[in-house]
């Protein structure tokens, strides 16, 4: 969140179709508050809204615009749980930790729906998403996945095998699918902007184009910006992949990663429904997965791939179009109206990083590609810990996080080698 040049939303379909939103002025001068939140994405705005509802005086600082980062550019899929599932958590961190995290694994989804209903947020919310298996091994994995989630109380699941998959996805790529009827998809930029408006309606203040140049620990914490300063009793650092240089003690334990998305031109209703008959959002089960869904105006939104380190490819369409046309050959040559990249933050164990520094600087980050739901859970847990209920926050904060092998110089090439290995396994079905 360093730097002083103004930044606007990238030229995505989300930005082009967003609801009207105000331009918030940058901070000028000095401000005192109970809690300062750094970052106006899902984590920051979710936390700020929960906190202001509890009566705190909350100020949000955003280096560019509300929803500028991953929160306003992602695939828009409401996917339950985490980027590592409960069996791995249980085997690596024990049954008690697995039970604590398992009890919260589906809560972020419910929080989103509560926010949309309570504040009447127009964000094209639709029900249903599914995980698609590309081979028999992945289908076996979905059977195990269903049993595992049901063990943790999540029963809105349906396994489809063989030809039954085409009820939801009209593609020959998939041997099976696991439908999560409680999942869904939405317009993420409109969701975060709607929650920002709700926060402001309760007296909260957001300063856009206000990067934090320096954080000085103390009581109060001082946050220096290009034209001002905030003094806060407590701070929430919620910049995720955009906090470089502000909390250097966390940077070695996470890595920015890029993913790319395209949207087609609007499709005729019949053509759109032929692709996804019931409007489900889809992600496949590959290590470097593809994900796609229909938008409210009948475009196919298709994303996939990971660039370790967050670098953008020169031609996004050339990267994603072949994936889309492999899934839906009937779309060969269809017009593509929008193509963009987004950066998310990945951790070595693929689990989110929660914690506190110097007793009054809290952070939540590193959702590793499953941020839409978990960020909303994070906002609630931050509000809980600020009011003395720390057991649920501490269940995440107690997870050990190791630095990436090779340090900042070698983490990108080593991660790319690991990804190549898993890609080969996906192709071979082993």
One Martini backbone bead per residue (centre of mass of N, CA, C, O) as a GRO file, in nm:
protein
  430
    1UNK     BB    1   0.054   0.065   0.016
    2UNK     BB    2   0.237   0.220  -0.161
    3UNK     BB    3   0.241   0.524  -0.278
    4UNK     BB    4   0.087   0.817  -0.484
    5UNK     BB    5  -0.053   0.716  -0.727
    6UNK     BB    6  -0.333   0.702  -0.880
    7UNK     BB    7  -0.597   0.448  -0.869
    8UNK     BB    8  -0.790   0.243  -1.066
    9UNK     BB    9  -0.985   0.044  -1.199
   10UNK     BB   10  -0.981  -0.203  -1.384
   11UNK     BB   11  -1.066  -0.323  -1.715
   12UNK     BB   12  -1.347  -0.468  -1.636
   13UNK     BB   13  -1.655  -0.596  -1.617
   14UNK     BB   14  -1.710  -0.494  -1.335
   15UNK     BB   15  -1.647  -0.194  -1.385
   16UNK     BB   16  -1.851  -0.163  -1.629
   17UNK     BB   17  -2.109  -0.289  -1.427
   18UNK     BB   18  -2.122  -0.103  -1.199
   19UNK     BB   19  -2.237   0.052  -0.956
   20UNK     BB   20  -2.281   0.336  -0.827
   21UNK     BB   21  -2.006   0.533  -0.685
   22UNK     BB   22  -1.830   0.704  -0.479
   23UNK     BB   23  -1.586   0.947  -0.432
   24UNK     BB   24  -1.328   0.938  -0.212
   25UNK     BB   25  -1.137   1.116  -0.027
   26UNK     BB   26  -0.850   1.196   0.085
   27UNK     BB   27  -0.635   1.228   0.332
   28UNK     BB   28  -0.632   1.528   0.544
   29UNK     BB   29  -0.452   1.516   0.807
   30UNK     BB   30  -0.577   1.445   1.135
   31UNK     BB   31  -0.671   1.128   1.300
   32UNK     BB   32  -0.897   0.984   1.534
   33UNK     BB   33  -0.942   0.638   1.660
   34UNK     BB   34  -1.015   0.324   1.740
   35UNK     BB   35  -1.018   0.207   1.431
   36UNK     BB   36  -0.792   0.101   1.174
   37UNK     BB   37  -0.837   0.026   0.831
   38UNK     BB   38  -0.635  -0.151   0.591
   39UNK     BB   39  -0.836  -0.187   0.343
   40UNK     BB   40  -1.111  -0.207   0.077
   41UNK     BB   41  -1.199  -0.496   0.097
   42UNK     BB   42  -1.342  -0.763   0.222
   43UNK     BB   43  -1.196  -0.765   0.491
   44UNK     BB   44  -1.212  -0.463   0.567
   45UNK     BB   45  -1.521  -0.415   0.526
   46UNK     BB   46  -1.622  -0.639   0.703
   47UNK     BB   47  -1.487  -0.541   0.962
   48UNK     BB   48  -1.597  -0.251   0.966
   49UNK     BB   49  -1.897  -0.326   0.981
   50UNK     BB   50  -1.891  -0.492   1.238
   51UNK     BB   51  -1.766  -0.265   1.417
   52UNK     BB   52  -1.979  -0.038   1.376
   53UNK     BB   53  -2.213  -0.215   1.488
   54UNK     BB   54  -2.051  -0.210   1.784
   55UNK     BB   55  -1.956   0.118   1.814
   56UNK     BB   56  -1.716   0.192   1.657
   57UNK     BB   57  -1.453   0.402   1.557
   58UNK     BB   58  -1.411   0.399   1.199
   59UNK     BB   59  -1.127   0.378   0.973
   60UNK     BB   60  -1.058   0.381   0.619
   61UNK     BB   61  -0.776   0.280   0.419
   62UNK     BB   62  -0.718   0.348   0.062
   63UNK     BB   63  -0.499   0.347  -0.207
   64UNK     BB   64  -0.754   0.359  -0.398
   65UNK     BB   65  -1.023   0.160  -0.437
   66UNK     BB   66  -1.293   0.010  -0.374
   67UNK     BB   67  -1.209  -0.308  -0.483
   68UNK     BB   68  -0.933  -0.312  -0.649
   69UNK     BB   69  -0.862  -0.589  -0.599
   70UNK     BB   70  -0.963  -0.906  -0.564
   71UNK     BB   71  -1.257  -0.818  -0.474
   72UNK     BB   72  -1.302  -0.678  -0.787
   73UNK     BB   73  -1.178  -0.954  -0.981
   74UNK     BB   74  -1.300  -1.213  -0.937
   75UNK     BB   75  -1.505  -1.496  -1.005
   76UNK     BB   76  -1.766  -1.484  -0.800
   77UNK     BB   77  -1.740  -1.732  -0.598
   78UNK     BB   78  -1.922  -1.932  -0.366
   79UNK     BB   79  -1.685  -2.099  -0.170
   80UNK     BB   80  -1.641  -2.328   0.044
   81UNK     BB   81  -1.411  -2.307   0.269
   82UNK     BB   82  -1.082  -2.398   0.184
   83UNK     BB   83  -0.772  -2.462   0.023
   84UNK     BB   84  -0.784  -2.660   0.262
   85UNK     BB   85  -0.894  -2.938   0.391
   86UNK     BB   86  -0.991  -3.113   0.672
   87UNK     BB   87  -0.798  -3.357   0.650
   88UNK     BB   88  -0.536  -3.194   0.648
   89UNK     BB   89  -0.582  -3.039   0.910
   90UNK     BB   90  -0.604  -3.289   1.092
   91UNK     BB   91  -0.328  -3.428   1.022
   92UNK     BB   92  -0.144  -3.163   1.089
   93UNK     BB   93  -0.321  -3.015   1.357
   94UNK     BB   94  -0.566  -3.168   1.450
   95UNK     BB   95  -0.880  -3.219   1.577
   96UNK     BB   96  -0.933  -2.946   1.721
   97UNK     BB   97  -0.870  -2.760   1.483
   98UNK     BB   98  -1.062  -2.890   1.280
   99UNK     BB   99  -1.321  -2.834   1.436
  100UNK     BB  100  -1.299  -2.527   1.449
  101UNK     BB  101  -1.282  -2.481   1.138
  102UNK     BB  102  -1.530  -2.653   1.057
  103UNK     BB  103  -1.743  -2.469   1.206
  104UNK     BB  104  -1.651  -2.220   0.986
  105UNK     BB  105  -1.652  -2.315   0.672
  106UNK     BB  106  -1.977  -2.194   0.614
  107UNK     BB  107  -2.008  -1.888   0.718
  108UNK     BB  108  -1.933  -1.686   0.493
  109UNK     BB  109  -2.178  -1.741   0.319
  110UNK     BB  110  -2.389  -1.641   0.526
  111UNK     BB  111  -2.286  -1.353   0.553
  112UNK     BB  112  -2.334  -1.260   0.268
  113UNK     BB  113  -2.644  -1.306   0.272
  114UNK     BB  114  -2.699  -1.115   0.505
  115UNK     BB  115  -2.593  -0.856   0.375
  116UNK     BB  116  -2.773  -0.852   0.127
  117UNK     BB  117  -3.040  -0.844   0.291
  118UNK     BB  118  -2.996  -0.612   0.506
  119UNK     BB  119  -2.877  -0.397   0.257
  120UNK     BB  120  -2.974  -0.432  -0.029
  121UNK     BB  121  -2.769  -0.580  -0.236
  122UNK     BB  122  -2.672  -0.534  -0.572
  123UNK     BB  123  -2.508  -0.860  -0.698
  124UNK     BB  124  -2.621  -1.110  -0.855
  125UNK     BB  125  -2.738  -1.335  -0.680
  126UNK     BB  126  -2.664  -1.689  -0.697
  127UNK     BB  127  -2.723  -2.025  -0.699
  128UNK     BB  128  -2.469  -2.239  -0.717
  129UNK     BB  129  -2.207  -2.488  -0.721
  130UNK     BB  130  -1.919  -2.663  -0.876
  131UNK     BB  131  -1.724  -2.962  -0.900
  132UNK     BB  132  -1.502  -3.076  -1.158
  133UNK     BB  133  -1.419  -3.377  -1.310
  134UNK     BB  134  -1.150  -3.497  -1.536
  135UNK     BB  135  -1.134  -3.776  -1.372
  136UNK     BB  136  -1.140  -4.055  -1.180
  137UNK     BB  137  -0.970  -3.949  -0.948
  138UNK     BB  138  -1.138  -3.690  -0.898
  139UNK     BB  139  -1.403  -3.836  -0.840
  140UNK     BB  140  -1.306  -3.978  -0.589
  141UNK     BB  141  -1.248  -3.711  -0.443
  142UNK     BB  142  -1.548  -3.615  -0.435
  143UNK     BB  143  -1.652  -3.839  -0.258
  144UNK     BB  144  -1.471  -3.764  -0.017
  145UNK     BB  145  -1.563  -3.471   0.007
  146UNK     BB  146  -1.855  -3.525   0.078
  147UNK     BB  147  -1.805  -3.693   0.335
  148UNK     BB  148  -1.647  -3.476   0.483
  149UNK     BB  149  -1.856  -3.245   0.489
  150UNK     BB  150  -2.077  -3.415   0.628
  151UNK     BB  151  -1.912  -3.452   0.892
  152UNK     BB  152  -1.939  -3.114   0.917
  153UNK     BB  153  -2.266  -3.060   0.831
  154UNK     BB  154  -2.263  -3.066   0.507
  155UNK     BB  155  -2.570  -3.147   0.297
  156UNK     BB  156  -2.579  -2.966   0.011
  157UNK     BB  157  -2.515  -3.235  -0.172
  158UNK     BB  158  -2.427  -3.350  -0.518
  159UNK     BB  159  -2.365  -3.634  -0.710
  160UNK     BB  160  -2.222  -3.652  -1.038
  161UNK     BB  161  -2.235  -3.893  -1.313
  162UNK     BB  162  -2.146  -3.866  -1.612
  163UNK     BB  163  -2.416  -3.763  -1.790
  164UNK     BB  164  -2.528  -3.590  -1.545
  165UNK     BB  165  -2.346  -3.339  -1.579
  166UNK     BB  166  -2.514  -3.204  -1.822
  167UNK     BB  167  -2.726  -3.068  -1.641
  168UNK     BB  168  -2.490  -2.831  -1.577
  169UNK     BB  169  -2.252  -2.923  -1.797
  170UNK     BB  170  -2.192  -2.875  -2.149
  171UNK     BB  171  -1.940  -3.107  -2.135
  172UNK     BB  172  -1.671  -3.348  -2.218
  173UNK     BB  173  -1.453  -3.312  -1.973
  174UNK     BB  174  -1.649  -3.458  -1.760
  175UNK     BB  175  -1.707  -3.729  -1.512
  176UNK     BB  176  -1.790  -3.524  -1.278
  177UNK     BB  177  -1.982  -3.386  -0.987
  178UNK     BB  178  -2.009  -3.137  -0.720
  179UNK     BB  179  -2.286  -3.011  -0.569
  180UNK     BB  180  -2.347  -2.683  -0.419
  181UNK     BB  181  -2.643  -2.548  -0.314
  182UNK     BB  182  -2.516  -2.316  -0.115
  183UNK     BB  183  -2.385  -2.179  -0.318
  184UNK     BB  184  -2.238  -1.943  -0.568
  185UNK     BB  185  -2.290  -1.612  -0.726
  186UNK     BB  186  -2.133  -1.284  -0.815
  187UNK     BB  187  -2.075  -0.934  -0.783
  188UNK     BB  188  -1.804  -0.829  -0.615
  189UNK     BB  189  -1.794  -0.519  -0.643
  190UNK     BB  190  -2.087  -0.471  -0.550
  191UNK     BB  191  -2.054  -0.599  -0.273
  192UNK     BB  192  -1.830  -0.412  -0.155
  193UNK     BB  193  -1.977  -0.145  -0.212
  194UNK     BB  194  -2.231  -0.209  -0.044
  195UNK     BB  195  -2.077  -0.237   0.228
  196UNK     BB  196  -1.955   0.044   0.228
  197UNK     BB  197  -2.227   0.193   0.239
  198UNK     BB  198  -2.314   0.066   0.508
  199UNK     BB  199  -2.084   0.177   0.675
  200UNK     BB  200  -2.147   0.479   0.619
  201UNK     BB  201  -2.445   0.470   0.734
  202UNK     BB  202  -2.295   0.418   1.036
  203UNK     BB  203  -2.032   0.640   1.030
  204UNK     BB  204  -1.823   0.563   0.849
  205UNK     BB  205  -1.482   0.607   0.711
  206UNK     BB  206  -1.350   0.668   0.377
  207UNK     BB  207  -1.021   0.665   0.229
  208UNK     BB  208  -0.906   0.736  -0.071
  209UNK     BB  209  -0.603   0.759  -0.201
  210UNK     BB  210  -0.456   0.619   0.085
  211UNK     BB  211  -0.163   0.543   0.156
  212UNK     BB  212   0.062   0.358   0.350
  213UNK     BB  213   0.394   0.444   0.444
  214UNK     BB  214   0.361   0.417   0.772
  215UNK     BB  215   0.413   0.213   1.066
  216UNK     BB  216   0.372   0.295   1.418
  217UNK     BB  217   0.428   0.160   1.694
  218UNK     BB  218   0.180   0.176   1.963
  219UNK     BB  219   0.004   0.408   2.208
  220UNK     BB  220  -0.077   0.477   1.951
  221UNK     BB  221  -0.112   0.410   1.635
  222UNK     BB  222   0.076   0.513   1.344
  223UNK     BB  223  -0.045   0.645   1.025
  224UNK     BB  224   0.121   0.727   0.733
  225UNK     BB  225   0.049   0.964   0.486
  226UNK     BB  226   0.090   1.187   0.236
  227UNK     BB  227  -0.144   1.401   0.403
  228UNK     BB  228  -0.128   1.226   0.684
  229UNK     BB  229  -0.285   1.100   0.999
  230UNK     BB  230  -0.331   0.810   1.209
  231UNK     BB  231  -0.482   0.752   1.528
  232UNK     BB  232  -0.487   0.424   1.689
  233UNK     BB  233  -0.567   0.180   1.909
  234UNK     BB  234  -0.638   0.005   1.650
  235UNK     BB  235  -0.543  -0.238   1.390
  236UNK     BB  236  -0.626  -0.335   1.046
  237UNK     BB  237  -0.470  -0.555   0.824
  238UNK     BB  238  -0.622  -0.566   0.470
  239UNK     BB  239  -0.425  -0.585   0.191
  240UNK     BB  240  -0.272  -0.837   0.137
  241UNK     BB  241  -0.114  -0.811  -0.175
  242UNK     BB  242  -0.090  -0.468  -0.087
  243UNK     BB  243   0.159  -0.459   0.164
  244UNK     BB  244   0.419  -0.371   0.064
  245UNK     BB  245   0.637  -0.245   0.326
  246UNK     BB  246   0.455  -0.243   0.597
  247UNK     BB  247   0.488  -0.577   0.670
  248UNK     BB  248   0.776  -0.744   0.650
  249UNK     BB  249   0.728  -0.989   0.857
  250UNK     BB  250   0.512  -1.131   0.634
  251UNK     BB  251   0.634  -1.167   0.337
  252UNK     BB  252   0.782  -1.458   0.355
  253UNK     BB  253   0.477  -1.607   0.413
  254UNK     BB  254   0.415  -1.497   0.118
  255UNK     BB  255   0.250  -1.484  -0.224
  256UNK     BB  256   0.200  -1.339  -0.506
  257UNK     BB  257  -0.079  -1.397  -0.737
  258UNK     BB  258  -0.194  -1.463  -1.064
  259UNK     BB  259  -0.503  -1.411  -1.248
  260UNK     BB  260  -0.731  -1.487  -1.524
  261UNK     BB  261  -0.989  -1.304  -1.719
  262UNK     BB  262  -1.283  -1.353  -1.918
  263UNK     BB  263  -1.532  -1.204  -2.141
  264UNK     BB  264  -1.781  -1.226  -2.330
  265UNK     BB  265  -2.005  -1.170  -2.518
  266UNK     BB  266  -2.321  -1.157  -2.543
  267UNK     BB  267  -2.555  -1.410  -2.518
  268UNK     BB  268  -2.781  -1.595  -2.607
  269UNK     BB  269  -2.995  -1.751  -2.413
  270UNK     BB  270  -2.976  -2.036  -2.539
  271UNK     BB  271  -2.666  -2.048  -2.547
  272UNK     BB  272  -2.614  -2.013  -2.246
  273UNK     BB  273  -2.796  -2.257  -2.143
  274UNK     BB  274  -2.633  -2.474  -2.296
  275UNK     BB  275  -2.388  -2.456  -2.103
  276UNK     BB  276  -2.566  -2.359  -1.825
  277UNK     BB  277  -2.875  -2.453  -1.747
  278UNK     BB  278  -2.865  -2.348  -1.411
  279UNK     BB  279  -2.630  -2.131  -1.347
  280UNK     BB  280  -2.372  -2.248  -1.259
  281UNK     BB  281  -2.085  -2.261  -1.093
  282UNK     BB  282  -1.735  -2.337  -1.190
  283UNK     BB  283  -1.485  -2.582  -1.083
  284UNK     BB  284  -1.213  -2.752  -1.109
  285UNK     BB  285  -0.966  -3.019  -0.995
  286UNK     BB  286  -0.722  -2.881  -1.060
  287UNK     BB  287  -0.447  -2.733  -0.955
  288UNK     BB  288  -0.484  -2.551  -1.216
  289UNK     BB  289  -0.766  -2.398  -1.237
  290UNK     BB  290  -1.084  -2.370  -1.364
  291UNK     BB  291  -1.333  -2.097  -1.409
  292UNK     BB  292  -1.701  -2.054  -1.431
  293UNK     BB  293  -1.970  -1.833  -1.565
  294UNK     BB  294  -2.259  -1.654  -1.561
  295UNK     BB  295  -2.388  -1.360  -1.620
  296UNK     BB  296  -2.649  -1.139  -1.612
  297UNK     BB  297  -2.574  -1.083  -1.944
  298UNK     BB  298  -2.471  -1.359  -2.079
  299UNK     BB  299  -2.184  -1.415  -2.003
  300UNK     BB  300  -1.876  -1.568  -2.020
  301UNK     BB  301  -1.688  -1.638  -1.735
  302UNK     BB  302  -1.326  -1.693  -1.762
  303UNK     BB  303  -1.083  -1.874  -1.565
  304UNK     BB  304  -0.714  -1.908  -1.500
  305UNK     BB  305  -0.450  -1.977  -1.350
  306UNK     BB  306  -0.097  -1.911  -1.247
  307UNK     BB  307   0.114  -1.638  -1.134
  308UNK     BB  308   0.400  -1.631  -0.990
  309UNK     BB  309   0.427  -1.303  -0.839
  310UNK     BB  310   0.194  -1.145  -1.036
  311UNK     BB  311   0.238  -1.152  -1.329
  312UNK     BB  312   0.147  -1.038  -1.636
  313UNK     BB  313   0.040  -1.111  -1.925
  314UNK     BB  314   0.040  -0.983  -2.244
  315UNK     BB  315  -0.207  -1.202  -2.330
  316UNK     BB  316  -0.487  -1.305  -2.193
  317UNK     BB  317  -0.661  -1.431  -2.414
  318UNK     BB  318  -0.439  -1.641  -2.509
  319UNK     BB  319  -0.461  -1.801  -2.236
  320UNK     BB  320  -0.789  -1.849  -2.199
  321UNK     BB  321  -0.933  -1.931  -2.458
  322UNK     BB  322  -0.836  -2.231  -2.487
  323UNK     BB  323  -0.983  -2.324  -2.233
  324UNK     BB  324  -1.270  -2.251  -2.316
  325UNK     BB  325  -1.269  -2.416  -2.593
  326UNK     BB  326  -1.225  -2.691  -2.456
  327UNK     BB  327  -1.493  -2.684  -2.295
  328UNK     BB  328  -1.635  -2.495  -2.545
  329UNK     BB  329  -1.628  -2.540  -2.875
  330UNK     BB  330  -1.881  -2.353  -2.959
  331UNK     BB  331  -1.692  -2.079  -2.885
  332UNK     BB  332  -1.542  -2.053  -3.128
  333UNK     BB  333  -1.476  -1.710  -3.194
  334UNK     BB  334  -1.583  -1.557  -2.983
  335UNK     BB  335  -1.633  -1.273  -2.832
  336UNK     BB  336  -1.410  -1.053  -2.646
  337UNK     BB  337  -1.452  -0.780  -2.413
  338UNK     BB  338  -1.282  -0.895  -2.157
  339UNK     BB  339  -0.953  -0.852  -1.985
  340UNK     BB  340  -0.796  -0.974  -1.676
  341UNK     BB  341  -0.624  -0.920  -1.371
  342UNK     BB  342  -0.527  -1.077  -1.052
  343UNK     BB  343  -0.431  -1.050  -0.702
  344UNK     BB  344  -0.316  -1.293  -0.478
  345UNK     BB  345  -0.260  -1.463  -0.162
  346UNK     BB  346  -0.010  -1.702  -0.078
  347UNK     BB  347   0.047  -1.984   0.109
  348UNK     BB  348   0.213  -2.266   0.188
  349UNK     BB  349  -0.059  -2.411   0.327
  350UNK     BB  350  -0.328  -2.253   0.217
  351UNK     BB  351  -0.376  -2.083   0.474
  352UNK     BB  352  -0.477  -1.846   0.665
  353UNK     BB  353  -0.360  -1.534   0.809
  354UNK     BB  354  -0.363  -1.481   1.155
  355UNK     BB  355  -0.309  -1.187   1.377
  356UNK     BB  356  -0.076  -1.023   1.618
  357UNK     BB  357   0.084  -0.707   1.681
  358UNK     BB  358   0.161  -0.552   1.967
  359UNK     BB  359  -0.159  -0.604   2.064
  360UNK     BB  360  -0.286  -0.380   1.807
  361UNK     BB  361  -0.209  -0.550   1.531
  362UNK     BB  362  -0.408  -0.673   1.290
  363UNK     BB  363  -0.446  -0.975   1.078
  364UNK     BB  364  -0.571  -1.071   0.737
  365UNK     BB  365  -0.461  -1.336   0.512
  366UNK     BB  366  -0.406  -1.572   0.267
  367UNK     BB  367  -0.649  -1.741   0.092
  368UNK     BB  368  -0.554  -1.894  -0.174
  369UNK     BB  369  -0.837  -1.853  -0.365
  370UNK     BB  370  -1.067  -1.842  -0.098
  371UNK     BB  371  -1.186  -1.531  -0.028
  372UNK     BB  372  -1.488  -1.464  -0.037
  373UNK     BB  373  -1.570  -1.612   0.233
  374UNK     BB  374  -1.325  -1.580   0.439
  375UNK     BB  375  -1.330  -1.271   0.463
  376UNK     BB  376  -1.607  -1.260   0.610
  377UNK     BB  377  -1.516  -1.418   0.850
  378UNK     BB  378  -1.282  -1.235   0.935
  379UNK     BB  379  -1.452  -0.988   1.009
  380UNK     BB  380  -1.599  -1.123   1.245
  381UNK     BB  381  -1.347  -1.213   1.412
  382UNK     BB  382  -1.234  -0.933   1.457
  383UNK     BB  383  -1.477  -0.827   1.614
  384UNK     BB  384  -1.458  -1.033   1.840
  385UNK     BB  385  -1.168  -0.968   1.946
  386UNK     BB  386  -1.243  -0.663   2.013
  387UNK     BB  387  -1.472  -0.796   2.236
  388UNK     BB  388  -1.319  -1.063   2.382
  389UNK     BB  389  -1.351  -1.289   2.142
  390UNK     BB  390  -1.077  -1.519   2.071
  391UNK     BB  391  -1.114  -1.827   1.993
  392UNK     BB  392  -1.162  -1.814   1.681
  393UNK     BB  393  -0.921  -1.649   1.594
  394UNK     BB  394  -0.707  -1.841   1.736
  395UNK     BB  395  -0.746  -2.087   1.551
  396UNK     BB  396  -0.584  -1.938   1.325
  397UNK     BB  397  -0.339  -1.804   1.477
  398UNK     BB  398  -0.220  -2.104   1.555
  399UNK     BB  399  -0.114  -2.138   1.283
  400UNK     BB  400   0.149  -2.239   1.113
  401UNK     BB  401   0.398  -2.029   0.934
  402UNK     BB  402   0.602  -2.065   0.664
  403UNK     BB  403   0.838  -2.009   0.463
  404UNK     BB  404   0.940  -2.000   0.159
  405UNK     BB  405   1.131  -2.161  -0.031
  406UNK     BB  406   1.416  -1.951  -0.108
  407UNK     BB  407   1.271  -1.714  -0.066
  408UNK     BB  408   1.221  -1.428  -0.255
  409UNK     BB  409   1.399  -1.534  -0.500
  410UNK     BB  410   1.287  -1.865  -0.516
  411UNK     BB  411   0.973  -1.902  -0.483
  412UNK     BB  412   0.876  -1.891  -0.775
  413UNK     BB  413   1.034  -2.124  -0.920
  414UNK     BB  414   0.958  -2.347  -0.712
  415UNK     BB  415   0.650  -2.325  -0.748
  416UNK     BB  416   0.649  -2.384  -1.054
  417UNK     BB  417   0.761  -2.670  -1.032
  418UNK     BB  418   0.534  -2.782  -0.856
  419UNK     BB  419   0.304  -2.719  -1.056
  420UNK     BB  420   0.408  -2.893  -1.288
  421UNK     BB  421   0.380  -3.163  -1.145
  422UNK     BB  422   0.066  -3.143  -1.104
  423UNK     BB  423  -0.009  -3.110  -1.400
  424UNK     BB  424   0.090  -3.385  -1.491
  425UNK     BB  425  -0.100  -3.546  -1.309
  426UNK     BB  426  -0.361  -3.442  -1.426
  427UNK     BB  427  -0.314  -3.543  -1.721
  428UNK     BB  428  -0.271  -3.854  -1.614
  429UNK     BB  429  -0.463  -3.924  -1.364
  430UNK     BB  430  -0.264  -3.942  -1.065
   0.00000   0.00000   0.00000
